[in-house]
């Protein structure tokens, strides 16, 4: 379940990152030279004001203390690939969870049947000993 929640949080984050990179890409192709002023999140509820100069590249945080600089097109391509992978993994995870739920239901029904059969057999035992 934690994995599912992680994927559900990751997908909107990747979509936002794609939108930001596309915005920066449009901005770099425009004639406007002044920097973009924005706020970005440093931590929970902690934001910092920043100015983003016109640039042909972005740095993406890959995890494990690794950050790599990409051209806009490459960054969008990588983020699209990550988004597709996350959505595929979420779909597979949901289908596996549905399968497990079905198997739990089947197991519970079978346990009930075995219990009921045992009760029936115990009721027949006293009659056979008479």
trRosetta pair geometry for C-beta under 8 A, 3 or more apart (Angstrom, degrees):
i j d omega theta_ij theta_ji phi_ij phi_ji
1 4 5.5 -51 -152 34 37 113
1 5 6.4 36 151 -17 67 104
2 5 5.6 -53 -149 38 35 111
2 6 6.2 40 151 -23 66 105
3 6 5.6 -52 -149 34 31 115
3 7 6.5 30 153 -16 64 104
3 93 6.3 -151 110 -129 112 147
4 7 5.8 -55 -150 37 31 109
4 8 6.3 30 152 -19 65 108
4 90 6.9 98 -140 -135 70 78
4 93 5.4 -176 -89 134 88 139
4 94 7.3 103 -125 -70 121 72
4 97 7.2 11 -69 -44 144 148
5 8 5.6 -54 -144 38 32 112
5 9 6.4 29 155 -16 65 105
6 9 5.9 -59 -151 38 30 107
6 10 6.1 31 152 -25 66 110
7 10 5.4 -54 -140 35 33 114
7 11 6.5 41 161 -30 66 99
7 86 5.5 168 -151 -170 89 90
7 89 5.9 -147 -114 99 141 108
7 90 4.4 178 139 -81 140 97
7 93 6.8 158 16 24 156 152
8 11 6.4 -41 -146 20 27 112
8 90 6.9 114 -67 -124 65 131
9 12 6.9 -64 -164 39 35 99
9 13 6.5 31 148 -17 68 116
10 13 5.6 -66 -152 41 35 114
10 14 6.1 32 156 -21 73 106
10 86 5.2 -139 105 -139 120 145
11 14 6.0 -55 -147 35 28 107
11 15 6.5 28 155 -18 63 106
11 83 6.7 88 -139 -143 70 79
11 86 5.3 -175 -81 122 79 131
11 87 6.4 89 -114 -73 122 77
11 90 7.0 -18 -52 -33 132 152
12 15 5.5 -53 -146 37 36 114
12 16 6.3 38 155 -20 67 103
13 16 5.8 -54 -150 35 30 111
13 17 6.4 32 151 -20 64 105
14 17 5.5 -52 -148 35 34 114
14 18 6.5 38 151 -22 65 101
14 79 5.7 167 -169 -169 90 90
14 82 5.5 -152 -132 105 139 110
14 83 4.6 179 125 -82 136 87
14 86 6.4 164 3 19 153 151
15 18 5.7 -50 -151 32 33 113
15 19 6.6 34 150 -18 64 104
15 83 6.6 95 -67 -118 68 132
16 19 5.6 -54 -151 36 34 113
16 20 6.3 34 152 -20 67 104
17 20 5.7 -52 -147 35 33 111
17 21 6.3 30 155 -17 66 105
17 60 7.7 76 -177 -125 135 100
17 79 5.5 -151 104 -132 112 141
18 21 5.9 -56 -147 38 30 108
18 22 6.3 30 154 -19 65 107
18 76 6.1 83 -142 -135 83 76
18 79 4.8 -180 -78 121 86 137
18 80 6.7 88 -110 -67 131 69
18 83 6.9 -15 -41 -43 137 143
19 22 5.7 -56 -148 37 30 111
19 23 6.3 32 153 -21 64 105
20 23 5.6 -53 -150 35 32 113
20 24 6.4 29 153 -15 65 105
21 24 5.6 -53 -147 40 33 111
21 25 6.2 39 151 -25 65 105
21 58 5.6 -107 -116 8 94 162
21 72 5.9 156 175 -149 94 78
21 75 4.9 -151 -141 111 147 123
21 76 5.4 -171 111 -72 134 81
21 79 6.7 168 14 5 149 152
22 25 5.4 -51 -146 34 32 116
22 26 6.5 34 154 -18 65 101
22 72 7.9 114 -97 -176 33 113
22 76 6.5 80 -69 -101 79 126
23 26 5.9 -52 -150 35 31 109
23 27 6.3 30 151 -19 64 109
24 27 5.4 -54 -145 39 33 115
24 28 6.3 34 155 -23 66 104
24 36 7.8 -109 -103 10 76 151
24 52 7.1 -81 -112 146 110 142
24 55 7.1 -19 179 62 116 90
24 58 6.1 100 90 -70 158 121
24 72 6.5 -161 97 -109 97 116
25 28 5.9 -52 -146 32 29 109
25 29 6.7 19 156 -11 62 108
25 72 3.9 131 -94 -178 103 150
25 73 7.6 105 -122 -56 136 58
25 76 7.3 -15 -40 -42 150 130
26 29 6.0 -66 -153 41 31 105
26 30 6.4 36 150 -32 67 107
27 30 5.7 -51 -148 23 33 115
27 32 6.8 -64 -157 69 77 111
27 36 6.4 -35 -144 -48 163 126
27 54 6.6 -141 136 -116 96 80
28 54 5.6 134 -113 -168 66 83
28 55 6.2 -72 -98 73 122 35
28 56 5.6 136 -172 -91 148 52
28 72 6.7 -160 34 -40 144 145
32 54 7.7 173 100 -79 67 125
33 54 5.9 -74 -143 -12 52 144
35 51 4.1 61 123 173 142 100
35 52 5.7 163 -170 71 94 38
35 53 4.7 -52 -99 -90 107 50
35 54 7.1 -124 -95 -23 59 65
36 51 7.0 154 75 -158 42 55
36 52 4.5 -14 57 55 98 101
37 49 6.9 -1 -173 -173 94 96
37 50 7.5 169 -150 89 51 39
37 51 5.4 -25 -96 -100 68 75
37 52 7.9 -170 -76 16 21 74
38 49 7.6 167 93 -151 32 55
38 50 5.8 -23 68 65 77 84
38 51 7.9 139 21 -99 68 29
38 52 6.4 8 18 -8 116 113
39 47 4.5 33 169 168 115 122
39 48 6.6 161 -152 75 70 31
39 49 5.4 -38 -95 -94 79 54
39 50 7.1 132 -110 16 28 79
40 47 6.6 162 80 -150 22 78
40 48 6.1 -25 60 58 74 83
40 50 5.8 -12 9 14 107 131
41 46 6.8 99 -161 74 65 58
41 47 5.5 -44 -95 -96 53 75
42 46 4.5 -58 61 107 101 107
42 47 6.8 172 4 -105 84 20
42 48 5.4 67 -40 -15 115 112
43 46 4.4 24 53 38 85 121
52 55 7.4 -90 170 8 87 114
55 58 7.3 125 102 -69 124 57
56 71 6.2 -24 147 -133 89 81
56 72 6.8 -100 -177 -14 52 100
57 69 5.1 44 153 175 133 99
57 70 6.2 170 -156 87 90 31
57 71 5.4 -61 -100 -96 82 40
57 72 7.0 -132 -107 -39 32 64
57 75 7.8 132 -160 -31 60 127
58 69 7.2 176 93 -148 27 64
58 70 6.1 -20 63 62 74 81
58 72 6.5 79 -4 -94 105 62
58 75 5.0 23 57 -76 114 168
59 67 5.1 34 169 166 111 108
59 68 6.8 173 -150 88 70 25
59 69 4.8 -38 -92 -91 77 69
59 70 7.6 137 -107 14 28 70
60 67 6.8 179 85 -153 35 67
60 68 6.0 -18 57 62 85 76
60 69 8.0 150 12 -102 69 22
60 70 5.9 7 -2 8 114 120
60 75 5.8 166 -46 -133 125 101
60 78 6.8 -158 33 93 175 141
60 79 7.5 -149 -120 -64 142 97
61 66 7.6 124 -163 86 51 54
61 67 5.1 -29 -100 -101 58 91
62 66 4.5 -39 62 94 110 105
62 67 6.7 178 10 -95 81 32
62 68 6.1 30 -24 6 125 103
63 66 6.5 0 71 43 40 93
70 74 4.2 -133 -173 93 108 110
70 75 4.0 145 93 -63 129 84
70 78 6.6 -109 -112 8 169 137
71 74 4.7 85 55 11 82 107
71 75 6.9 -152 87 -10 38 89
72 75 5.7 -59 -147 36 28 111
72 76 6.4 26 158 -17 66 106
73 76 5.9 -55 -149 36 29 109
73 77 6.3 30 152 -20 63 108
74 77 5.6 -55 -148 37 32 114
74 78 6.3 30 154 -18 66 106
75 78 5.8 -54 -146 37 30 109
75 79 6.2 26 156 -15 65 109
76 79 5.8 -57 -144 42 29 109
76 80 6.1 34 155 -23 65 106
77 80 5.8 -53 -147 34 27 112
77 81 6.5 28 153 -19 61 106
78 81 5.7 -55 -152 35 31 112
78 82 6.4 31 151 -17 65 106
79 82 5.5 -51 -146 38 35 113
79 83 6.2 39 152 -23 66 104
80 83 5.6 -53 -148 35 31 113
80 84 6.4 31 154 -18 65 104
81 84 5.8 -53 -148 36 30 110
81 85 6.3 31 153 -18 64 107
82 85 5.7 -55 -147 38 31 113
82 86 6.2 30 155 -19 66 107
83 86 5.8 -55 -146 37 29 109
83 87 6.3 26 156 -16 65 107
84 87 5.9 -56 -145 39 29 108
84 88 6.2 30 155 -19 64 108
85 88 5.7 -56 -146 38 29 111
85 89 6.2 28 155 -18 65 108
86 89 5.7 -54 -145 39 29 111
86 90 6.3 32 154 -21 64 106
87 90 5.6 -52 -146 35 32 112
87 91 6.4 33 154 -19 64 104
88 91 5.8 -54 -150 36 31 110
88 92 6.4 28 154 -15 65 107
89 92 5.7 -55 -146 40 32 110
89 93 6.1 34 155 -21 66 108
90 93 5.6 -54 -144 37 29 113
90 94 6.3 30 156 -19 64 105
91 94 5.9 -55 -148 36 29 109
91 95 6.5 26 155 -16 64 105
92 95 5.8 -56 -148 37 32 108
92 96 6.3 31 153 -18 66 106
93 96 5.7 -54 -147 37 31 111
93 97 6.3 31 154 -19 65 106
94 97 5.7 -52 -145 37 32 111
94 98 6.4 35 154 -20 64 104
95 98 5.6 -51 -147 36 33 113
95 99 6.4 37 152 -21 64 104
96 99 5.6 -52 -150 35 33 114
96 100 6.4 32 152 -18 65 104
97 100 5.6 -52 -147 37 33 111
97 101 6.4 38 152 -21 65 102
98 101 5.6 -50 -148 34 33 113
98 102 6.5 34 152 -18 64 104
99 102 5.7 -55 -152 36 31 112
99 103 6.4 29 151 -18 65 107
100 103 5.6 -55 -147 38 33 112
100 104 6.4 39 152 -23 66 102
101 104 5.7 -51 -150 32 31 113
101 105 6.6 32 152 -18 63 104
102 105 5.7 -55 -152 36 33 112
102 106 6.4 32 152 -18 67 105
103 106 5.6 -50 -144 37 35 112
103 107 6.2 38 154 -21 65 106
104 107 5.7 -55 -147 37 30 113
104 108 6.3 31 154 -20 64 105
105 108 5.8 -54 -147 36 30 110
105 109 6.4 30 155 -18 64 105
106 109 5.8 -55 -150 36 31 111
106 110 6.3 29 153 -17 65 108
107 110 5.7 -57 -146 39 30 110
107 111 6.3 33 154 -21 65 105
108 111 5.7 -51 -145 35 31 112
108 112 6.5 34 154 -19 63 104
109 112 5.7 -55 -153 35 31 113
109 113 6.5 32 150 -20 65 105
110 113 5.5 -51 -147 35 35 113
110 114 6.4 35 154 -18 66 103
111 114 5.8 -53 -148 36 32 110
111 115 6.3 34 152 -19 65 106
112 115 5.6 -54 -146 37 31 112
112 116 6.2 30 155 -17 65 108
113 116 5.8 -55 -144 39 29 110
113 117 6.2 32 154 -21 64 106
114 117 5.6 -53 -147 36 30 113
114 118 6.4 34 152 -21 63 104
115 118 5.7 -54 -151 34 31 113
115 119 6.5 32 151 -19 65 103
116 119 5.6 -49 -147 34 34 112
116 120 6.4 36 152 -20 64 105
117 120 5.6 -54 -150 37 32 114
117 121 6.3 32 152 -19 65 106
118 121 5.7 -54 -146 37 31 111
118 122 6.4 32 154 -19 65 105
119 122 5.8 -55 -148 36 31 111
119 123 6.5 31 153 -20 64 105
120 123 5.8 -55 -151 34 31 111
120 124 6.6 28 152 -17 64 107
121 124 5.7 -56 -149 36 33 111
121 125 6.7 48 151 -35 64 98
122 125 5.6 -38 -151 14 36 119
123 126 7.1 -54 -168 29 35 101
123 127 7.4 26 145 -9 62 112
124 127 5.6 -64 -157 42 44 113
124 128 6.1 43 150 -24 76 107
125 128 5.8 -58 -147 34 31 110
125 129 6.6 23 160 -16 65 108
126 129 5.9 -59 -146 37 34 108
126 130 6.9 44 155 -34 64 99
127 130 6.0 -46 -157 15 34 115
